Amino acid sequence: MKPFIGVQELRNDLRAKKYSAVELAHFYLDCISELNDSINCFITVDADRCLDRAAAADRHLAESDPQPLCGIPIAHKDLFCTAGLRTTCASNMLGSFIAPYDSTVVKQIAEAGAVTLGKTNMDEFAMGSSNETSWFGVVRNPWNLSRVPGGSSGGAAASVSSGMTPLATGSDTGGSIRQPASLCGITGLKPTYGRVSRFGMIAFASSLDQGGPLAHSASDVYELLAAMEGHDPQDSTSADIGKTVLPESDRSFVIGYPESLFDDLDKNIAACIERARQQFEALGHRIEVVELPHIDAAIAAYYVLSSAEASTNLARYDGVRYGHRTDVSEDLLDMYCRSRTEGFGLEVKRRILTGTYSLSVGYFDAYYLKAQKIRRLVRDGFLSAFESVDMILAPVTPNTAFEINSLKADPVEMYKQDLYTIPVSLAGLPALALPCGFVDDLPVGMQLIGPHFAEGEVLAGGMAFQGETDWHEHHPSLESASTS
Amino acid sequence: MSSKWEPVVGIEVHVQLATRSKIFSSTSVEFGAEPNKRANLIDVAMPGALPVLNEEAVTMAVKFGLAIDAEIAERCVFDRKNYFYPDLPKGYQISQFESPIVGRGQLSVFREDGSVRQIGITRAHLEEDAGKSVHDRFSESTGIDLNRAGTPLLEIVTEPDMRSAAEAAACFRQIHSLVSWLGICDGNLAEGSMRCDANVSVRRVGDTSFGERTEIKNINSFRFVERALNYEIERQIDILEAGGEVVRETRHYDADRDMTLSMRSKELSDDYRYFPDPDLLPLRLSSEFLDRVRSTMPELPQQKLERFITDYSLAQSVAVRLTRDSNLASYFESTIASGADPHLAANWLLGEVAAALNREEKDYTDTPVSSAQLADLIKRIQDKTLSSTLAKEVLELIWTSDDSVDDIIERQGLRQLDDADEVRTLVERIIVDHPDQVEQIRSGATKVMGFLVGQVMKASQGKADPRQVSDLLKRMLNI
């Protein structure tokens, strides 16, 4: 057995009985025990139940028609509720919280036969771009342990990148799948808002949050998306739309190239994406320059809207029914204040305060309503670009993985990390992040952004690119991370 | 009350909708269940739980809107109303702030004398109820019961159109009657199915602007609305007459002491930071949906009332009383359908039957006498088989048995005496037996006639027709 195997090969091997699902689970659990101490991408490892489920998968594999992901290991971001297994959101507030139910995503993936290894680290309540806000400690980038993996799905990206799991779920509110996928050199998809159910996925900003897959390749991402997606009557914002369908493989696309986005981009990163652009042309796709207006206002609008929603989404953590409650308090108000002060970290508090402010009487129009207008303009800009192109090729991050602690003191600089991902989130569009080169031995990613519900097209674009390149087959050397 | 002052009252009524499940979850709504047994993971606001709007609640709100001829919003939004309270699990209540489902409408409120007053309805919106804090069960701490959390409420807000406590109580009663009629609320005030808040101010008669108002919260009976408002109106007048100023505040009505008291102001600010709930998409109501709801609407009290007046030539005040309760109205109609005279049916239903039900604390849904039985009884009055006195006796008997009216008349020999000779013989005997009274009548004391009729009735054991007896006496005494 070897790490970094794709879904198709794992499936074939399992069905051909080259190894059993139990052996495969052992292999990944061993990987985790070897590497997790130094990378810290798992908050909870569920070894016993994982092996039980792998044994059940082996029984299914012996039958004629096993499920599509039968016996294949997966790691869930620690904001997807898992019945009987703690779900912390990387917060002290939920440090020992065990949900009484499975989120729709977890349930569907289990029904597809995948076997859960554990829950991955993240920024607290998914608020962050570096995985440094986690109550359970920073996650390290497998390519360079002094660097961040990105966030908020930093644990998910690092676990795939380091070979601790072939598949991981993540969530993307302003870039939380695409940015860590890029900084860790793997492939990740933020689906169209409404494609994947949010039921049981702990909310950060409800109008932006979207669960999605992370894996080694666009093809694997597609496999996992198929298990995650679908209409869910328990989520009112879930779209009643069919499954993602890949277009015919020889289809050539018109790919939009938003030149102005590259003006301020690091030259080395721009060069990687420029090279990818040429490869797309060589593959027979046509490149067309597009304009994306109002992008410069997107970050401000995003932080107003996402913080506003977060400030009330997180009101339920009051110490009354579950989660952290302070030991001693004088009265009800004191109990609320102490429980929340102790339970939440600095970044979460900053966003609750920002959001509360922007929704308050006298500020609502100037902040919340204005931000909604910007959101509409950003969306309209994308929709008009998509009148002439099938998808848009864009950067994911302004730089490669940065040093741990280097941006922590400057939230605005940290927020700028999401410059290229946030506009897509505001517009609710699907975008596939995939590796396209290296700068100073650190991975560089790019994203293919599609119109609403055009996951099939952007995945096909990504598969075509990965058919001709091998950036996604580069893996970090983990000798320094190994503890055995 | 000093006549220099005019009260101005508007009310807000919270109506608990009689849906099977909660407004945003599938938990069934049931009064009196064990604490927290009617609360699923949405109701207790588990992390990751999401609301899904109950279509039945929407249908019920639309029914109310159609009944008051209101604008129904084609598109409306659910907002979050943010505040911390232990029995509010999410830390916000899902309500409707800027775009309610039901807009401006009109409610016809009937006074006791049958006259009508139009009260403007400002709006009605859907929202969820909170849970309950239980203070008396544990000595050291407060319990939280979330059974009620998420129960659908329709909050109905009136214009400040009422000018007396009695009018406000009549308006509350009319809303109660309408929502019960529509079947969208069980109308059970004792179980908290309806709660009324009243905004009240007073001003000098002739003033066009409003005085400073107070709000009395959570009044749960018609009588208390009237008493609380009367108290509060007097209180405000006393303050103003003494040269003081009314303070805008929330008050609560203490029924035991029959007075309103200032409630402590909320510890937390009143800025609810309303904004559209991103977990729920805007609700759009298609014209097909509205048509579908419209087709299920019952005949409204107002329409029925007008029809009763035209079809059965009933007095307005009688028609008002018959249409106050949908069960009474349909009981009345089926009695008529079984052949009873409308006037007699109305008199009997509002008189004897109502009194009997009242004695037994029953309502028109569980009366022991069927409308067919009542119609039979009335038909026997119409064909003079029974006098009204005898009919009351028969009513008592059919109240406790399923026997037919005719069987009872036969068996108990309650048939009215219709043999003219037999009646004449009785009348002659009474004339002979009472020479003094006959003399008095002949000399002009016609009042004594009643006494003689009574004697004849007594002699006939109540079976004679009093009108026939009276006519006969007059003829035989030549007066």
Contacts between the chains, C-beta under 8 A, distances in Angstrom:
chain1	res1	chain2	res2	distance
A	79	B	48	7.8
A	80	B	48	7.8
A	81	B	46	7.6
A	81	B	47	6.6
A	81	B	48	4.7
A	87	B	47	7.1
A	87	B	48	8.0
A	89	B	47	7.2
A	94	B	47	6.8
A	97	B	47	7.1
A	99	B	46	6.6
A	99	B	47	6.8
A	99	B	48	7.0
A	100	B	41	6.3
A	100	B	46	7.0
A	101	B	41	5.9
A	101	B	46	7.2
A	103	B	48	5.8
A	198	B	48	7.9
A	198	B	50	6.4
A	199	B	48	6.8
A	199	B	49	7.5
A	199	B	50	5.3
A	200	B	48	4.2
A	200	B	49	7.6
A	201	B	48	5.6
A	202	B	47	4.4
A	202	B	48	4.8
A	203	B	47	7.8
A	203	B	48	7.0
A	203	B	279	7.8
A	205	B	278	7.6
A	206	B	278	3.9
A	206	B	279	5.1
A	207	B	278	3.8
A	233	B	52	6.8
A	234	B	50	6.3
A	234	B	52	6.2
A	235	B	50	5.3
A	235	B	52	7.8
A	236	B	50	6.7
A	236	B	51	6.9
A	236	B	52	5.4
A	236	B	53	6.8
A	236	B	279	6.4
A	236	B	280	5.3
A	236	B	281	5.8
A	237	B	278	7.6
A	237	B	279	6.8
A	237	B	280	7.9
A	237	B	281	6.2
A	308	B	275	6.5
A	309	B	278	5.6
A	311	B	273	7.9
A	312	B	80	5.4
A	312	B	82	5.2
A	312	B	91	6.7
A	312	B	92	5.3
A	312	B	273	7.3
A	312	B	275	7.7
A	314	B	91	8.0
A	315	B	82	6.4
A	315	B	84	6.8
A	315	B	90	6.5
A	315	B	91	2.4
A	315	B	92	6.0
A	316	B	45	4.5
A	316	B	47	7.2
A	316	B	89	6.4
A	316	B	90	5.0
A	316	B	91	5.2
A	317	B	47	8.0
A	318	B	84	6.3
A	318	B	86	7.6
A	318	B	91	6.2
A	320	B	86	5.1
A	320	B	89	7.8
A	320	B	144	6.7
A	321	B	44	5.8
A	321	B	45	7.2
A	321	B	89	6.5
A	321	B	144	7.6
A	322	B	46	7.5
A	322	B	47	8.0
A	332	B	86	6.8
A	333	B	267	6.4
A	333	B	268	7.9
A	336	B	84	5.9
A	356	B	273	6.8
A	359	B	82	7.5
A	359	B	273	3.9
A	359	B	274	8.0
A	359	B	275	5.5
A	360	B	271	5.6
A	360	B	273	6.0
A	361	B	271	5.0
A	361	B	273	7.8
A	364	B	273	7.8
A	364	B	275	7.3
A	368	B	275	6.2
